[in-house]
Amino acid sequence: MAKTETTLDLERKLWNSTNKLGVFSCFEVTIGFGGNERVDYLTYNTKGIWRCYEIKVSKEDFYSKAAKTFVGHFNYYVMPKELFEQVKEDIPKHIGVHTGYSCIKNAKKQELDVDEQILKDSMIRSLHRENEKFVKTCDNKYINQLKSTIERYKKKFNENYKKYNKCTVEHMNNIIKICDVYGLDYKEVRKLIRND
């Protein structure tokens, strides 16, 4: 599913506010090898502190049954201020709230919910995935391959569309011929066909 503009905006703000010397970060970190839990944004600093951020953009999103992966020393919801005002009573005391720009509710330090080595391995795998995307977007050969694939699909779509239109026209002509032969009302026959 594509991310909303609000989600992308929060991600940009969050990255800018946490992008500091000695802080390493990554979006969409899957916890464990082939795990089914994912942190929207994870940071690790040179003091060994892990912070997990779950991005929420609406009340429906906040109250959804989707997993909230809070496994860090400090854990935060990232949301617009307006949403915070609507849901603040339901945010656990130890979970902080960040607006993307700044923290409006401090998180309380917790013990890690998973082994630190698992977090490090998970972050390395996710950083590799993001790096691979970046490298590919800078690779003209790869970009040209993608463009070629897109053009091939466009051509195939256009050919199928033309075939479909040709079949539709032939189908209509056959219906008209049958109506003429049997003296049927073309519009009435079309209604019958559409209802079937």
C-alpha positions in Angstrom: 0.0 0.0 0.0 1.3 3.5 -0.9 2.1 5.8 1.9 0.0 8.9 2.4 1.4 12.4 2.0 1.0 12.9 5.7 3.1 9.8 6.4 5.8 10.9 4.0 5.8 14.3 5.6 6.2 12.9 9.1 9.0 10.6 7.9 10.9 13.6 6.4 10.5 15.7 9.6 11.5 12.8 11.8 14.6 12.0 9.8 15.6 15.6 9.8 15.1 16.0 13.6 17.1 12.8 14.4 19.8 13.2 11.8 22.7 14.0 14.2 26.3 13.1 14.6 26.5 9.7 16.4 22.9 8.7 15.6 22.2 5.9 13.1 18.7 5.4 11.7 16.6 3.4 9.3 13.0 3.2 8.2 11.0 0.0 8.2 13.2 -2.3 10.1 12.0 -5.9 10.3 12.9 -7.4 13.7 14.6 -10.7 13.4 15.6 -12.7 10.3 12.3 -13.2 8.4 10.4 -11.7 11.3 6.9 -10.5 11.2 7.3 -7.4 13.4 8.4 -4.2 11.9 9.5 -0.9 13.4 8.5 2.2 11.3 11.7 4.0 12.2 14.6 2.8 14.4 17.6 4.7 15.7 20.7 3.6 17.5 23.3 6.0 19.0 26.9 5.7 20.0 25.9 5.5 23.7 24.0 2.2 22.9 20.5 3.6 23.1 17.8 2.2 20.8 14.7 4.3 20.0 11.6 2.9 18.2 9.1 5.1 16.4 5.6 4.1 15.3 4.0 6.5 12.8 0.3 7.1 13.1 -1.6 9.6 10.9 -5.3 9.1 12.0 -7.5 7.8 14.8 -8.3 4.7 12.7 -4.6 4.1 12.2 -3.9 4.6 15.9 -6.6 2.3 17.0 -6.0 -0.3 14.3 -5.0 -3.9 15.3 -1.7 -3.5 13.4 1.3 -4.5 15.6 3.0 -1.6 17.4 6.6 -2.7 17.7 8.0 -1.0 20.8 11.2 -2.9 21.5 13.7 0.0 22.2 15.0 1.6 25.3 12.8 4.6 24.4 9.6 4.2 22.3 7.5 6.9 20.6 4.4 7.4 18.6 5.0 9.9 15.7 1.8 11.8 14.9 0.4 15.2 14.1 -0.4 17.4 17.2 -4.1 17.3 16.3 -4.1 13.5 16.5 -2.2 13.6 19.8 -5.0 15.8 21.3 -7.6 13.2 20.2 -5.8 10.1 21.5 -3.6 11.2 24.4 -5.7 9.5 27.1 -5.0 6.1 25.4 -1.2 6.5 25.1 0.7 4.4 27.7 2.7 6.5 30.2 6.1 5.0 29.2 5.5 5.8 25.4 6.6 9.2 24.2 5.0 11.3 21.4 6.9 13.0 18.6 5.4 15.3 16.0 8.2 14.8 13.5 9.8 18.2 14.6 10.0 17.6 18.3 9.0 15.5 21.2 5.8 16.7 22.9 5.6 13.8 25.4 8.8 12.2 26.8 9.3 8.5 26.7 10.4 6.6 29.8 13.4 4.3 29.6 12.6 0.6 29.3 14.6 -2.6 29.1 15.1 -3.9 25.6 12.3 -6.3 24.6 14.7 -8.3 22.3 18.3 -9.2 22.4 20.5 -6.3 21.3 22.3 -8.4 18.7 19.0 -9.1 17.0 18.3 -5.4 16.8 21.8 -4.8 15.3 21.4 -7.6 12.8 17.9 -6.3 11.9 19.1 -2.8 11.4 22.1 -3.9 9.2 19.7 -6.0 7.0 17.3 -3.0 6.6 20.1 -0.5 5.9 21.5 -2.9 3.3 18.0 -3.0 1.6 17.9 0.8 1.6 21.4 1.1 0.3 20.6 -1.3 -2.5 17.7 0.9 -3.6 19.9 3.9 -3.6 22.6 2.2 -5.6 20.1 1.0 -8.2 18.6 4.4 -8.6 22.1 5.7 -9.5 22.8 2.9 -11.9 21.9 4.0 -15.4 21.9 0.5 -16.8 19.3 -0.6 -14.1 17.2 2.6 -14.8 17.3 1.9 -18.5 16.2 -1.7 -17.8 13.2 -0.4 -15.8 12.3 2.1 -18.6 12.5 -0.7 -21.1 10.2 -2.9 -19.0 7.7 0.0 -18.6 7.7 0.6 -22.4 7.2 -3.1 -23.1 4.2 -3.2 -20.7 2.8 0.0 -22.3 3.1 -1.6 -25.8 1.4 -4.8 -24.6 -1.4 -2.8 -23.0 -2.0 -0.8 -26.2 -2.0 -4.0 -28.3 -4.5 -5.6 -26.0 -6.6 -2.5 -25.9 -6.7 -2.4 -29.7 -7.6 -6.1 -29.8 -10.4 -5.5 -27.2 -11.8 -2.6 -29.1 -11.6 -4.6 -32.4 -13.5 -7.5 -30.7 -16.0 -5.0 -29.3 -16.7 -3.4 -32.7 -17.0 -6.9 -34.3 -19.4 -8.0 -31.5 -21.5 -4.9 -32.0 -21.6 -5.3 -35.8 -22.7 -9.0 -35.3 -25.5 -7.9 -33.0 -26.7 -5.3 -35.5 -26.7 -7.8 -38.3 -28.7 -10.3 -36.2 -31.2 -7.5 -35.3 -31.6 -6.6 -38.9 -32.2 -10.2 -40.1 -34.8 -10.8 -37.4 -36.3 -7.3 -37.2 -35.3 -6.8 -33.6 -34.8 -3.5 -31.8 -31.1 -3.1 -31.4 -31.4 -1.0 -28.2 -33.7 -3.7 -26.6 -31.2 -6.5 -27.5 -28.3 -4.5 -26.0 -30.3 -4.1 -22.7 -30.9 -7.8 -22.6 -27.2 -8.6 -23.2 -26.1 -6.2 -20.5 -28.5 -7.7 -18.0 -27.2 -11.3 -18.5 
